[in-house]
Every structure is written in C-alpha cells, then in structure tokens.
Amino acid sequence: MDNANNNKEGTQTTGKKVEIIVNGRQKMVSTKELSFDQLVALAFDSPPIDENTIFTVTYRRGESNKPEGTLIKGETLRIKEGMIFNVTSTRRS
C-alpha cells in the first residue's frame, strides 16, 4: 500500500485518508482533489519526462455528476473512496 500526501499544487488536504486505485495498485491519499500531474506521479515511480511522452489519465467510479471520464494536463478532479484511475504513457514518433 502506497501513501501519497502530496500537496504541491495547492490541493486541500483532509484529515481522513481515502483509498483509490491507480493502475491496479491501492493508494491512500488525504486530499479532496488530485491533479493530472499528481496522478501521473502516483502511477509511475519515475515517470518518463520528455517532449515525446504523452500521458493519458482516465477514471471511473467518480462522483455522480461525472462518474467516468478523462483528465487532461492542468486539470484537477475531486476524488472519492474507491475511484479507479488508469494512467498510461505513449511515445510520439
């Protein structure tokens, strides 16, 4: 089980930890929202960072007003217990 208490981007922390699943792995977070970049960091121990790498973040089991979708760079998403995230990297050729 991994813990993530990142608050690098001004996300508001809560006293309560919430379990989410990122790329099939359980993560415990204590923020109300996660950004695209925070989800990439949770998905990869050392994410490939270069201009030819593109990340895709999809989610499901979200809040009732938007239970599933895609997050793009610069966006944040309100999280809830049990949300599932898939983060993939693709190299442009």
matplotlib code that plots the C-alpha trace (Angstrom):
import matplotlib.pyplot as plt

x = [0.0, 1.4, 0.7, 0.5, 0.2, 1.3, 0.0, 2.4, -0.4, -2.4, -4.9, -6.7, -5.8, -8.3, -7.6, -9.1, -7.3, -9.2, -8.4, -8.1, -6.8, -4.1, -3.0, -4.3, -2.5, -4.1, -3.1, -4.1, -4.4, -5.5, -6.6, -10.0, -8.7, -5.9, -4.3, -3.3, 0.4, -0.2, -1.9, 1.0, 3.3, 1.2, 1.2, 4.9, 7.8, 9.9, 7.7, 9.4, 9.6, 10.4, 8.6, 7.8, 5.9, 2.2, 0.2, -3.5, -5.5, -8.9, -11.1, -14.3, -16.4, -16.2, -18.8, -22.4, -22.3, -19.3, -18.7, -16.2, -14.0, -10.6, -8.4, -6.1, -2.9, -3.7, -7.0, -7.8, -10.5, -12.5, -11.8, -13.9, -13.3, -12.9, -12.2, -10.2, -7.6, -5.7, -2.6, -0.8, 2.2, 2.6, 5.7, 5.1, 7.2]
y = [0.0, 3.4, 6.7, 10.0, 13.2, 15.4, 19.0, 20.5, 22.1, 23.7, 20.9, 20.9, 18.1, 16.3, 14.6, 11.4, 9.1, 7.9, 4.7, 5.0, 2.6, 3.8, 1.4, -1.6, -0.5, 0.7, 4.2, 6.1, 9.9, 12.7, 15.4, 16.2, 16.7, 15.3, 17.0, 15.3, 15.7, 14.2, 11.1, 10.6, 10.7, 8.2, 5.9, 5.9, 5.8, 7.8, 8.9, 9.4, 13.1, 14.4, 16.2, 12.9, 11.3, 11.9, 10.7, 9.8, 9.7, 8.0, 7.4, 5.7, 5.4, 9.2, 11.5, 11.1, 14.2, 12.8, 9.1, 8.5, 10.4, 11.6, 14.2, 16.4, 18.2, 21.1, 19.8, 18.6, 16.2, 15.8, 12.3, 9.8, 6.5, 3.6, 5.7, 3.9, 5.6, 4.3, 6.3, 5.4, 6.8, 6.9, 8.0, 10.2, 9.3]
z = [0.0, -1.0, 0.7, -1.1, 0.9, -2.0, -1.7, -4.2, -6.3, -3.5, -3.1, 0.2, 2.5, 4.7, 8.0, 6.5, 4.1, 1.0, -0.9, -4.6, -7.2, -9.7, -12.4, -10.4, -7.2, -4.0, -3.0, 0.1, -0.3, 2.1, -0.4, -1.7, -5.2, -7.3, -10.3, -13.6, -12.6, -9.1, -10.7, -13.1, -10.1, -8.3, -11.3, -12.1, -9.6, -12.1, -14.9, -18.3, -18.8, -22.3, -25.1, -26.9, -24.0, -23.7, -20.6, -20.6, -17.4, -17.3, -14.3, -13.3, -10.1, -9.7, -8.3, -9.5, -11.7, -13.7, -12.8, -15.5, -17.9, -19.0, -17.2, -19.2, -18.2, -16.0, -14.7, -11.2, -10.1, -6.9, -5.6, -3.6, -2.0, -4.4, -7.6, -10.2, -12.3, -15.4, -16.3, -19.5, -21.3, -25.0, -27.0, -30.1, -33.1]

ax = plt.figure().add_subplot(projection="3d")
ax.plot(x, y, z, "-o")
ax.set_aspect("equal")
plt.show()
